[in-house]
Amino acid sequence: MGFIGRLGIGIRKSFTGIIDFFKGSVTELKKVRWPNRKELTSYTAVVVITVALLTLFFTVIDLGIAKLVDLIT
């Protein structure tokens, strides 16, 4: 078997591996318990509030450091 023959076998194994990966992914996604609308709204609110608070915190820290640098120079 030459190089081309071995290459064809490798390509077939690659596609088989990819197909098996996606089949396994679909199987695992079917096992997932997806949140209902109320839970999703609650989780989204928590994320948005957390991001807003962290943004505010880092903005204050950044402005404070900038003010300190201005005072030093």
C-alpha positions as CSV (number, residue, x, y, z in Angstrom):
1,M,0.0,0.0,0.0
2,G,1.5,3.3,-1.1
3,F,1.4,6.7,0.4
4,I,-1.9,7.6,-1.3
5,G,-3.6,4.4,0.1
6,R,-2.4,5.2,3.6
7,L,-3.5,8.8,3.3
8,G,-7.0,7.7,2.3
9,I,-7.3,5.4,5.4
10,G,-6.1,8.3,7.6
11,I,-8.7,10.7,6.1
12,R,-11.5,8.1,6.6
13,K,-10.4,7.6,10.2
14,S,-10.4,11.4,10.7
15,F,-13.9,11.8,9.4
16,T,-15.1,8.8,11.5
17,G,-13.6,10.5,14.5
18,I,-15.2,13.8,13.8
19,I,-18.6,12.1,13.2
20,D,-18.3,10.2,16.5
21,F,-17.4,13.4,18.3
22,F,-20.5,15.2,17.1
23,K,-22.7,12.1,17.8
24,G,-21.3,12.1,21.4
25,S,-21.9,15.8,21.7
26,V,-25.5,15.5,20.7
27,T,-26.0,12.6,23.1
28,E,-24.6,14.6,26.0
29,L,-26.6,17.7,25.1
30,K,-29.8,15.6,25.4
31,K,-28.8,14.8,29.0
32,V,-28.6,18.5,30.0
33,R,-31.3,20.0,32.2
34,W,-31.9,23.4,30.6
35,P,-33.1,26.2,32.8
36,N,-36.7,27.4,32.5
37,R,-37.6,31.0,31.7
38,K,-37.7,32.1,35.4
39,E,-34.3,30.6,36.1
40,L,-32.8,32.1,33.0
41,T,-34.1,35.6,33.8
42,S,-32.7,35.3,37.3
43,Y,-29.3,34.1,36.2
44,T,-29.1,36.8,33.5
45,A,-29.9,39.5,36.1
46,V,-27.2,38.2,38.4
47,V,-24.6,38.3,35.6
48,V,-25.6,41.8,34.5
49,I,-25.6,43.2,38.0
50,T,-22.2,41.5,38.7
51,V,-20.7,42.9,35.5
52,A,-22.0,46.4,36.4
53,L,-20.6,46.3,39.9
54,L,-17.2,45.1,38.7
55,T,-17.1,47.7,36.0
56,L,-17.9,50.4,38.6
57,F,-15.2,49.0,41.0
58,F,-12.5,48.9,38.4
59,T,-13.4,52.3,37.1
60,V,-13.0,53.8,40.6
61,I,-9.7,51.9,41.1
62,D,-8.4,53.1,37.7
63,L,-9.4,56.7,38.4
64,G,-7.8,56.6,41.8
65,I,-4.5,55.2,40.4
66,A,-4.6,57.9,37.7
67,K,-5.1,60.6,40.3
68,L,-2.2,59.2,42.4
69,V,0.1,59.2,39.3
70,D,-0.9,62.8,38.6
71,L,-0.1,63.8,42.1
72,I,3.3,62.1,41.9
73,T,4.3,63.7,38.6
